[in-house]
Amino acid sequence: MKLRELLFPLMAVVCAFTVGAIVVLIIGDSPLQVYGLLLGSALSWPDGIGYTLFFATPLIFTGLAVAVALRGGLLNIGAEGQLYVAAFATAWVGITFAGLPSFLLVPLCCLAAVVAGAVWAAIPGVLKARFGSHEVINTIMLNFVAIALVGYLTQYDYRVAGDPIMETAEIGGTAHIARLGRFIPGLPERIPLNVAFLLALVASWLVYVLLWKTKWGYEIRATGQNPAAAEYGGISIRRQIVVTMAISGALAGMVGINEVLGYRYRYYDGFSDNYGFTGIAVALLGRNHPAGVVLAALLFAVLQRGGVPVDAFTQLVSKDIVQILQALVILFVAAEAMFRWRQKATVGRGKGEEGTRQQAPIAGQQASVGKI
Amino acid sequence: MKLELRNVTKRFGAVLANDHLNITVDSGTIHAIVGENGAGKSTAMRIAYGFYTADSGDILLNDEVREIRAPRDAIALGIGMVHQHFMLVRPMTVTENIVLGAEPGSAVALDLRKAAADIRSLSEEFRLTVDPDATIETLSVGQQQRVELLKALYRRAELLILDEPTAVLTPLEVEEFFSILRRMRSQGKTVVIITHKLSEVLAISDRVTVMRDGRVVGTVNTRETNAAELARLMVGREVLLRVAKSPASPGRDVLTVRNLSVQRVQGVSFDVRAGEIVGIAGVEGNGQTELIEALAGLLPESQVTGTISFSGRDLRAVDARRRREIGIAHVPEDRHRRGLLLEFSLAENSILGVHYRPPAASGAGAILLDQKAIDRRADLVIREFDVRPPDPALPARALSGGNQQKLIIGREFELPPVLLLISQPTRGVDIGAIEFIHRKIIAMRDAGCAVLLVSAELEEVTALADRLLVLHNGRIAGEVDPSLTTAEEIGLLMTGGRH
């Protein structure tokens, strides 16, 4: 990600925090105290940083999922459903094949997460490729189906008899993945930050390589940028739609690895704190670039982690300030898109001799520097 | 009305669009302003119309300095402008469109009947034959343009500025349009016509001002000049308007089309041989687009009937990717829609269509893109086709239309093609680059490539093609030898033989 690209998201964050400060002032508390608590607790060692990174993990996965889809011209609002199906599949494999040794069971569980997410996301992909039905509608609808489906399975087939909580039995001990506390001195193992965080970083790097260094990524981006030109270039648009959705779903599905193999060691119904939807904001703020997604996920995790002490230690401000800040960040990111559009339009008016005032936005697309 | 721009300068950021312009348009004349894209001709006239205000300099009307700060000032002073893209409300009637913004009657009641009568008499006066009660969407493009003219006349314009008025017209409509302009001149109106088509300048204007790089490089009486001189002034060097070519020496059949029907195309049969250029002329929308897209494999196989064979091989069930692999290159008619990924770099655009195989992709299974090989290919295309600015990292969006076109043609020529499908190769491209592209196409032919060329520019197809097919209503209306046929005869075939 070029440094200049960082400027706008950074501005959006600064603006959000400024407006947030005004809100705190209006409520009657000190912004300094609130932000101090928020950042202080989110960045304290080891609990703050440990939890912040743990919270960031699912957001990196869902942020990547949404980003890949958007690069391919698809809006995947179904990461939430995909991660639920994937988490359940992970737990199912972990329970069913509990006897297997670790070196077999862990990869098998991870595979289950990835495949389940990919398949669930491929459904709206196929529907769009085959019938032209819009992926936004279908991914939203499939969220409800997914949540109801895994809830049903948990309730009637996989809940341990007598357990009052909607959760499955525990997965086999060999399916657990290590918490990072085991390797990092000073980080207690009770903090659920686990190997899945490292996997998230690796996934980000792989997504980068996929999108910009392989022919597949070229085809995904070409299809997203201009489907007619991609088709002209011999790329099958229908195939791209299904493949891109599957990759997106696979990334969303990896949330299940963090949740089931690294944290609760079982499927716990309703575990997702809207990770799939927050992923949309993360991708937006991260400009659909893996590095940006990681940074944006960290920011959202800081807010999430820092909200708790704000609630406890301020007079008037509740942890809802976190929601306000998140909403403001999204608003300013959206405003930035508008700002860019305006800017482009103005430049186009100046350069494109053929553009008239009424056509400024179109002229912007034809802004030219080259002279023959 | 006499119009004079005196020392007009206009700057957009770092670009000097108009540099101390001095243009005088005499009353009662048709004055052409010519120049390449970006020469500043539209900017100059938009200043006269109040769309832009000049940074410095004066506008004089009938030798009096006038302040024109907005189009309404210009309209009040008797200046009208017709834009390249019509500004009409399609579901409304001619009358409603014309009075829009200048509604007659009192503040509350709208007196359309009087307006319609006024428009009818204006229409008769200039013999525009426009029905005031027709809705815009029922009118042909040529008629819509006349509505735009009426709009200006209704506002009592004495001076009309026309921006590229013939770009959307068929050859026949152009003729009618010109006779309307002459009629207006004979009634004492003054007409300024902005164009880059030299043949039209010579046909219609009394005087010509040539612009280049924001400056006036010459104003001459039309009678005392010719196309070659104007082209030289426009480009700044000698330009060959009609690229010389030797007779074709056609070889074996490369493309054989039999009874092909797809969408608008109805039962078309023809051959293209190695080493010849077959041109397709026709008014746009008569099946050219569908024909080329079907040949390139971009239309669903289910819609295509008849046979297409390439060097004896049936192309049914051969998809677009495979067609390019066997040597069918395609320069699409719409470079923004089909030809380019505008947000992608020139380097990335230079491999579209061959991105999945060596040398662009390398390693096991050709998965990884080979950045060095891609850069090499981009450099080659940029160098061979003189793409400017020559920076492979720039997004395609940043290039002018002519340079974008050269990038696409360069990419397709590097395939290298056995059969070249090339549509509207010089649309929106400057004269200097047109000459360059024409030379390249002929060189391709001489190297033994079979070329199928579609162009809406009659001059272009007749200059390049060795054989010319005329398409009308999806059928081939005739095949002619372009060197032995007049434009009138071809024009007749293009319109189905009717006048």
HADDOCK unambig.tbl for C-alpha pairs under 7 A between the chains (distance, minus, plus):
assign (segid A and resid 213 and name CA) (segid B and resid 368 and name CA) 5.73 0.50 0.50
assign (segid A and resid 213 and name CA) (segid B and resid 369 and name CA) 5.38 0.50 0.50
assign (segid A and resid 214 and name CA) (segid B and resid 367 and name CA) 5.46 0.50 0.50
assign (segid A and resid 214 and name CA) (segid B and resid 368 and name CA) 4.22 0.50 0.50
assign (segid A and resid 214 and name CA) (segid B and resid 369 and name CA) 5.01 0.50 0.50
assign (segid A and resid 215 and name CA) (segid B and resid 355 and name CA) 6.46 0.50 0.50
assign (segid A and resid 215 and name CA) (segid B and resid 356 and name CA) 5.51 0.50 0.50
assign (segid A and resid 215 and name CA) (segid B and resid 361 and name CA) 6.62 0.50 0.50
assign (segid A and resid 215 and name CA) (segid B and resid 367 and name CA) 5.69 0.50 0.50
assign (segid A and resid 215 and name CA) (segid B and resid 368 and name CA) 6.13 0.50 0.50
assign (segid A and resid 215 and name CA) (segid B and resid 369 and name CA) 5.83 0.50 0.50
assign (segid A and resid 222 and name CA) (segid B and resid 341 and name CA) 6.79 0.50 0.50
assign (segid A and resid 225 and name CA) (segid B and resid 341 and name CA) 6.58 0.50 0.50
assign (segid A and resid 226 and name CA) (segid B and resid 341 and name CA) 6.13 0.50 0.50
assign (segid A and resid 228 and name CA) (segid B and resid 337 and name CA) 6.25 0.50 0.50
assign (segid A and resid 228 and name CA) (segid B and resid 338 and name CA) 5.32 0.50 0.50
assign (segid A and resid 229 and name CA) (segid B and resid 337 and name CA) 6.29 0.50 0.50
assign (segid A and resid 229 and name CA) (segid B and resid 338 and name CA) 4.05 0.50 0.50
assign (segid A and resid 229 and name CA) (segid B and resid 339 and name CA) 5.62 0.50 0.50
assign (segid A and resid 229 and name CA) (segid B and resid 340 and name CA) 6.08 0.50 0.50
assign (segid A and resid 229 and name CA) (segid B and resid 341 and name CA) 6.53 0.50 0.50
assign (segid A and resid 232 and name CA) (segid B and resid 298 and name CA) 6.74 0.50 0.50
assign (segid A and resid 232 and name CA) (segid B and resid 338 and name CA) 6.16 0.50 0.50
assign (segid A and resid 233 and name CA) (segid B and resid 321 and name CA) 6.97 0.50 0.50
assign (segid A and resid 233 and name CA) (segid B and resid 352 and name CA) 5.31 0.50 0.50
assign (segid A and resid 233 and name CA) (segid B and resid 353 and name CA) 3.88 0.50 0.50
assign (segid A and resid 234 and name CA) (segid B and resid 320 and name CA) 5.04 0.50 0.50
assign (segid A and resid 234 and name CA) (segid B and resid 321 and name CA) 4.10 0.50 0.50
assign (segid A and resid 234 and name CA) (segid B and resid 353 and name CA) 5.63 0.50 0.50
assign (segid A and resid 350 and name CA) (segid B and resid 12 and name CA) 5.02 0.50 0.50
assign (segid A and resid 351 and name CA) (segid B and resid 12 and name CA) 6.69 0.50 0.50
assign (segid A and resid 353 and name CA) (segid B and resid 38 and name CA) 5.76 0.50 0.50
assign (segid A and resid 353 and name CA) (segid B and resid 40 and name CA) 6.82 0.50 0.50
assign (segid A and resid 353 and name CA) (segid B and resid 42 and name CA) 6.49 0.50 0.50
assign (segid A and resid 353 and name CA) (segid B and resid 43 and name CA) 6.36 0.50 0.50
assign (segid A and resid 354 and name CA) (segid B and resid 42 and name CA) 6.86 0.50 0.50
assign (segid A and resid 365 and name CA) (segid B and resid 397 and name CA) 6.80 0.50 0.50
assign (segid A and resid 366 and name CA) (segid B and resid 397 and name CA) 6.57 0.50 0.50
assign (segid A and resid 367 and name CA) (segid B and resid 398 and name CA) 6.29 0.50 0.50
assign (segid A and resid 368 and name CA) (segid B and resid 398 and name CA) 5.02 0.50 0.50
assign (segid A and resid 368 and name CA) (segid B and resid 399 and name CA) 5.01 0.50 0.50
assign (segid A and resid 368 and name CA) (segid B and resid 400 and name CA) 4.62 0.50 0.50
assign (segid A and resid 369 and name CA) (segid B and resid 398 and name CA) 5.83 0.50 0.50
assign (segid A and resid 369 and name CA) (segid B and resid 399 and name CA) 5.74 0.50 0.50
assign (segid A and resid 369 and name CA) (segid B and resid 400 and name CA) 6.28 0.50 0.50
assign (segid A and resid 370 and name CA) (segid B and resid 388 and name CA) 5.43 0.50 0.50
assign (segid A and resid 370 and name CA) (segid B and resid 389 and name CA) 5.50 0.50 0.50
assign (segid A and resid 370 and name CA) (segid B and resid 399 and name CA) 5.03 0.50 0.50
assign (segid A and resid 370 and name CA) (segid B and resid 400 and name CA) 5.09 0.50 0.50
assign (segid A and resid 370 and name CA) (segid B and resid 403 and name CA) 6.96 0.50 0.50
assign (segid A and resid 371 and name CA) (segid B and resid 388 and name CA) 6.68 0.50 0.50
assign (segid A and resid 371 and name CA) (segid B and resid 400 and name CA) 6.52 0.50 0.50
assign (segid A and resid 372 and name CA) (segid B and resid 388 and name CA) 6.75 0.50 0.50
assign (segid A and resid 372 and name CA) (segid B and resid 402 and name CA) 6.88 0.50 0.50
assign (segid A and resid 372 and name CA) (segid B and resid 403 and name CA) 6.78 0.50 0.50
assign (segid A and resid 372 and name CA) (segid B and resid 433 and name CA) 6.73 0.50 0.50
